[in-house]
């Protein structure tokens, strides 16, 4: 079944996910994996400094969920 045909995310994942973590390659891989599953970026990324390192966040949304735009 193609991603486009799936009405809900695979493996029981929620339609909305907020991915957070240190600004490193592992975080970029997590976002890339979500996109490969079929999620779409939702809003702009955010970044903050916790006194030691930069922490980033990116929301992703499953297409077709009731909160998805267009």
Helices and strands as residue ranges (DSSP letters): G 3-5, G 10-12, E 16-22, H 25-37, E 39-49, E 54-62
